[in-house]
Amino acid sequence: MSHRAASNLLVGALLALAALYGYWFHDDHHRVAALLVFALPPLALAALAPRQRHARFWAGVAALFWFSHGVMSAWSNPPTRILACLALVLALVVIAAASGPGLAARFGRRRPKG
């Protein structure tokens, strides 16, 4: 996957994650706090990720939090299990897209010298 494709996938996954959390917490009693904690970070990272590699790194780190939250919600709150599983999948996509270019550079095929 090219660097541009990984960046586009990352931005798309972050925007989808923000939309998912916006839907998930739209009727929550602490809606503003939940949106600030869950929906705002992926939106900010989506805006910064195409231009800054540090934002891609932090998107991967934050995705570990989103993944953990999805696991806890899927396990402990059956009514939110589908939303939690969607968050799990999107968090894994964010991790893969944020890590992909670095992994390809490190472990990609090397051209033979000669």
GULO-363524 format. One line per field, with one value per residue (C-alpha): residue number from 1; x, y, z. Coordinates in Angstrom, 1 decimal, always signed. Example, Ala and Ser with C-alpha at 12.3 -4.5 7.8 and 13.67 -1.06 7.14 Angstrom:
// residues 2
i: (1:2)
u: (+12.3:+13.7)
v: (-4.5:-1.1)
w: (+7.8:+7.1)
***
This chain:
// residues 114
i: (1:2:3:4:5:6:7:8:9:10:11:12:13:14:15:16:17:18:19:20:21:22:23:24:25:26:27:28:29:30:31:32:33:34:35:36:37:38:39:40:41:42:43:44:45:46:47:48:49:50:51:52:53:54:55:56:57:58:59:60:61:62:63:64:65:66:67:68:69:70:71:72:73:74:75:76:77:78:79:80:81:82:83:84:85:86:87:88:89:90:91:92:93:94:95:96:97:98:99:100:101:102:103:104:105:106:107:108:109:110:111:112:113:114)
u: (+0.0:+1.4:+1.9:-0.9:-3.3:-2.4:-3.0:-6.4:-7.4:-6.3:-8.2:-11.3:-11.1:-10.6:-13.6:-15.7:-14.7:-15.6:-19.0:-19.5:-18.8:-21.0:-23.9:-23.1:-23.2:-25.8:-28.3:-25.9:-26.5:-22.9:-23.0:-20.6:-17.9:-18.3:-18.0:-14.9:-13.2:-14.3:-15.2:-13.0:-9.6:-10.2:-11.5:-8.4:-6.1:-7.9:-7.3:-3.6:-2.7:-2.1:+0.5:+2.2:+3.7:+3.5:-0.3:-0.2:+1.8:-0.6:-3.5:-2.0:-1.5:-5.0:-6.4:-5.1:-7.4:-10.4:-9.7:-9.6:-12.8:-14.5:-13.4:-14.7:-18.0:-18.6:-17.9:-19.8:-22.6:-24.6:-26.9:-23.8:-22.0:-22.5:-21.3:-18.3:-17.4:-17.5:-15.2:-12.9:-12.7:-12.1:-9.4:-7.6:-7.8:-6.4:-3.5:-2.8:-3.0:-0.8:+1.8:+1.7:+4.2:+6.7:+6.4:+6.8:+9.9:+11.4:+10.5:+9.8:+11.7:+15.1:+16.5:+19.5:+22.7:+24.4)
v: (+0.0:+3.4:+6.1:+8.2:+5.2:+4.5:+8.2:+8.2:+5.0:+6.5:+9.7:+7.7:+5.4:+8.3:+10.2:+7.0:+6.5:+10.1:+9.6:+6.3:+7.9:+10.8:+8.4:+6.2:+9.1:+11.4:+10.5:+10.2:+12.1:+13.5:+14.0:+17.0:+15.3:+12.0:+13.8:+15.8:+12.6:+10.2:+12.1:+15.2:+13.4:+11.4:+14.5:+16.5:+13.6:+13.2:+16.9:+16.7:+13.2:+13.9:+16.5:+15.4:+12.1:+12.7:+12.9:+9.5:+8.1:+9.5:+8.2:+4.7:+5.3:+6.6:+3.6:+1.4:+3.3:+3.1:-0.7:-1.2:+0.8:-1.3:-4.6:-3.4:-2.2:-5.3:-7.5:-5.6:-3.9:-6.1:-3.3:-1.5:-4.7:-3.9:-0.4:-1.6:-4.2:-1.5:+0.6:-2.4:-2.9:+0.8:+1.0:-1.9:-0.2:+3.0:+1.0:-0.8:+2.4:+4.4:+1.6:+0.4:+2.8:+2.4:-1.4:-1.5:+0.7:-1.5:-5.0:-4.4:-6.3:-4.9:-4.7:-6.8:-4.8:-5.2)
w: (+0.0:-0.9:+1.6:+0.1:+0.2:+3.8:+4.7:+3.0:+4.8:+8.1:+7.6:+6.5:+9.5:+11.9:+10.5:+10.6:+14.2:+15.1:+13.4:+15.3:+18.6:+17.7:+17.1:+20.1:+22.6:+21.1:+23.8:+26.7:+29.9:+29.7:+25.9:+25.7:+27.9:+25.9:+22.6:+23.8:+24.9:+22.1:+19.0:+19.1:+19.1:+15.9:+14.2:+15.2:+14.2:+10.9:+10.1:+11.0:+9.8:+6.1:+6.9:+10.1:+10.8:+14.5:+14.2:+12.5:+15.4:+18.0:+16.0:+16.4:+20.1:+20.6:+18.7:+21.4:+23.8:+21.4:+21.0:+24.7:+25.2:+22.5:+24.2:+27.6:+26.1:+24.1:+27.1:+29.8:+28.0:+25.6:+24.2:+22.8:+21.6:+17.9:+18.2:+20.3:+17.7:+15.0:+17.1:+17.5:+13.8:+13.1:+15.8:+14.1:+10.7:+12.3:+13.8:+10.5:+8.4:+10.9:+11.1:+7.5:+5.8:+8.6:+8.5:+4.8:+5.0:+7.6:+6.4:+2.6:+0.0:-0.7:-4.2:-4.9:-5.4:-8.6)
***
